[in-house]
């Protein structure tokens, strides 16, 4: 029923399955997806949470879906808590850190977003994209001088890349930005 777009029928079938198997993480995840399509974000978030809580090994994608449903429903702080819970479980994973930063930016919580970027910059790894994003956030926060410095730092980090790395489409787009 899910594949055929018959969401009401799918919900009834999933409700029956969850009545028989309340700890079925896959059924919770499927039900959450159907609820999201129906625009029922709060219910979807509860189902995603149930899916995470009943799973023996929830994946990063499950946490991201839960956080997304919360954020889509206007619950930014709750969405951030979910991402922080996942970060506590999995460690510093970029696919969790970037959505947290974007949530903070969308809420115009500039300093909190910058703190997260600064923490990421303390770790080894590529810096140019983070420095550019830092500049964008500083600019949005009205901190033009700091933004210019961050952009200059991003260009310096870009220049330190190998010619082959600088030639990639992503790095060319970054330089243009």
N, C-alpha and C positions, 0 to 999 in steps of 0.2 A: 504494500500500500504506500509506503514511503517513496519508493522509486516511481510510482505512478501519480504522485501528487495528491493522493487521497489522505490528507493529513488527519482528518477527523477519525477515519477508520484506523489509521496508524496509531493514533493516541489511544483508542479503545483497546487495540491489541497490546500495546505496550503497558497500559494500565492492568490488563489481565495478567501479563507476564510478571509485572512488578508485584502484583498481589500474591502471586505464587512464589516469586523469588525476589524479595525486597532488596537483597544485596547484589543484584545483577548490575554491575557497573556499566556494561555495554548497553543495557536497556535504558538506564538513566541517561547515558550520553545520547542515545537515539531520540529519546523523548525530549531532551533539551534542544536538540536540533529542530525538531518539529515545532516546538514552542517558540523558538527564535524566529522561524519563518512566519509564524502567526503574529509576531510582534509582542509576544508575551514575555518580555525580558526578565521580569522578576521571577516568574515561574521557571523560566529557562535557567536562570542563575541558581535557583534552588536545586534543580535537577543536575546541573553541572557539579555543584557541591556534593550532592549525594553520590554522583559518579566517582568523584575524587575520593570521598570518604569510604566508599565501599570497595574501591579497587585495592588490590594487594600491592600494586606498583603503578600508581598513576603517572602518566607521562606529562612532559612539559606542555604538550598540546592541550591536555585536559585542563591544566591550570590556566593556560592562555584563553581557552574558550570560556571558562568560568569568569575570568577577569573581564573579558570582552562583553559578556552578557551583563555584568554589573555596570560596567562603564556605559554601555549603550542605554541602560536604564537610569543613567544619571547618578550612579553611586560610585563616584570617583575614589573616595577614601576606602571603601570596601574593596574595590578593584585593585587598588594599590596594596592592600593587606594580602590579598590573594597572591599577587606577584611576589611580595616579600616572603610569604610562606614558601612559595616555590623556590625562591632564591636561597632560603635557608635550607631547603632540602637538597637542591642540586648545585649550590655554589654559584659563583659569578658567571652566569650564562647570558650571553649577549641577547639572545632571543627573548629573554625575560627582562633584561635591563632596559632595552630600548622602548618597549611598550610602557614601562613605568615612567620613563622620562617623558614620553609623549603625553601620557595622562597628566603629568604635572604641568607640562607646557600648555595643554588645552585648558587647564584650570588657572593658568597664569601664575603658577607658583614657581616663579623663576628661580629663586634661591635654592629651593629643594631640587629642582631639575639640574641646576648647575652643580650642586653637591654630588649628585649621582654621577654626572659626567666627570667631575674631578676625581672621584673615587676610581672610575674606570681608567682615567689617564695615569693613575699611579701604578697600574699593572703593566707588565710588558705586553707589547703588541702594537698593531697599527694605531697611529695617533691622528693622522691627517683628517679623517672623517669626523672623529670626535671633536677635534679642535674647530672644524668648520661648523659643526652643529652647535658647539659652545658659542661661537660667534653669532650664529643666528638667534640663539636664545638671548644673548646679551643685547643684541640689536632690538629684539622684540620688547625687552625690558627697559629700553630707552637708555642703555648704557653704551653709547656709541664708541667712546674711546677704548673701552675694554673689548668691545666687539672687534674693532679694527686690529687690536693687538692679537686677538685670538685668530682672526683671519690671516694675519701675517705669520703667526706660528703654524697655521695649517699649510700655508704655501711653502714655508720652510721645510716642514715635514714631507710635503709632496715632492719638493726638489731633492730631498735626500733619498727618495726611492730610486730603484734601478730604472734605466730608460725603458726597459721592457714593462715594468710595473706602471710607470707613468703613462705608457701608451694604451693601457686598457681603457675601454669605454667608460667604466665607472670612474677611473682616476681623471680622465679627460673631462668628464662631466663635473667632477668635484672641483677641478681647477677653474673651470668656467664659472661655476657658482661663486 
